[in-house]
Amino acid sequence: MSVPRRTVGVVTETQGSSAAVSAADARLRDLDFTVVDVETTGWSPDVAGITEIGAVRVRGGEVVAEFTSLVNPGTPVPAPITELTGISDPMLTLAPPVAAVLPGLLAFAEGSVLAAHNAPFDLRFLVAACAAAGLGWPGFEVLDTVRLARHLMATPDEVPDRKLATLAEYFGTPVRPSHRALDDARATAVVLRELLARLAEREGVHTLGELTAWLAARDAEAAARFGRLRRTRRLARALRALARRVRGARRPPRPPRAPGAPGAPAATAAPGATRGPGAARG
């Protein structure tokens, strides 16, 4: 895996500026999206830190700017994380702390819709880092490509799952995910473009407001299906338990076994009975 020569880099193409648009009737093709990815030392911001941030600014389906920075998390990187991402402690020794990186990221993303693959994970770390640095978190509109793919990509007919690597392979992204922030953000940007194109073609969704309503409706339908499935499973378990009880009630009682028969309880002497020769020995 390649390591950026500069800790922080922003590359911008001169394709004109785009005013911030946040109204519900804003057309998706006219919006700027900032696709972000973070690499971390673990799974929870309570006990882990950010090691790398990557982001790409997308306008009209094309990448117009990129942002990347290694981040010193202030704690050692666990060996399994280094094995997964290729990010090691020596790489982060001279990297800035996250508090020094966040202002640049927030400025980079200003006026855009934030997007990420499994967005709740990335946002938990970014919001927690902003809070720790005393920075306010802007009111970004957020789009999760996992959530979008869940309603647009059929499994297992089209893809076996909705992991980023799976979707990147399906859509043939030029950059494949590598568990490095910028590469993963680049791949997610292509996945986002393809999903939004599919959304417009198949569902007729063209604006931010329509997208918000469509996702809410699909989530509600999925929740209802899951609820019906859970009720069906509970009913099936109850019916199986009832059937076992019915079979047990219908089974005729076993006749008592004759004394001395195999499995019959051993005979016991009545209280006070003579125990045979030697009983009086003492």
Stockholm file with secondary structure:
# STOCKHOLM 1.0

chainA/1-282         MSVPRRTVGVVTETQGSSAAVSAADARLRDLDFTVVDVETTGWSPDVAGITEIGAVRVRGGEVVAEFTSLVNPGTPVPAPITELTGISDPMLTLAPPVAAVLPGLLAFAEGSVLAAHNAPFDLRFLVAACAAAGLGWPGFEVLDTVRLARHLMATPDEVPDRKLATLAEYFGTPVRPSHRALDDARATAVVLRELLARLAEREGVHTLGELTAWLAARDAEAAARFGRLRRTRRLARALRALARRVRGARRPPRPPRAPGAPGAPAATAAPGATRGPGAARG
#=GR chainA/1-282 SS CCCCSSSEEEEECCSCCCCCCCSTTCBGGGSEEEEEEEEESSSCTTTCCEEEEEEEEEETTEEEEEEEEECBCSSCCCHHHHHHHCCCHHHHTTSCBHHHHHHHHHHHHTTSEEEETTHHHHHHHHHHHHHHHTCCCCCCCEEEHHHHHHHHSCTTTTCSCCCHHHHHHHHTCSSCCCSCHHHHHHHHHHHHHHHHHHHHHHHCCCBHHHHHHHHHHHHHHHHHHHHHHHHHHHHHHHHHHHHHHHHHHHSCCCCCCCTTSTTCCCCCCCTTCCCCTTTTCC
#=GC SS_cons         CCCCSSSEEEEECCSCCCCCCCSTTCBGGGSEEEEEEEEESSSCTTTCCEEEEEEEEEETTEEEEEEEEECBCSSCCCHHHHHHHCCCHHHHTTSCBHHHHHHHHHHHHTTSEEEETTHHHHHHHHHHHHHHHTCCCCCCCEEEHHHHHHHHSCTTTTCSCCCHHHHHHHHTCSSCCCSCHHHHHHHHHHHHHHHHHHHHHHHCCCBHHHHHHHHHHHHHHHHHHHHHHHHHHHHHHHHHHHHHHHHHHHSCCCCCCCTTSTTCCCCCCCTTCCCCTTTTCC
//
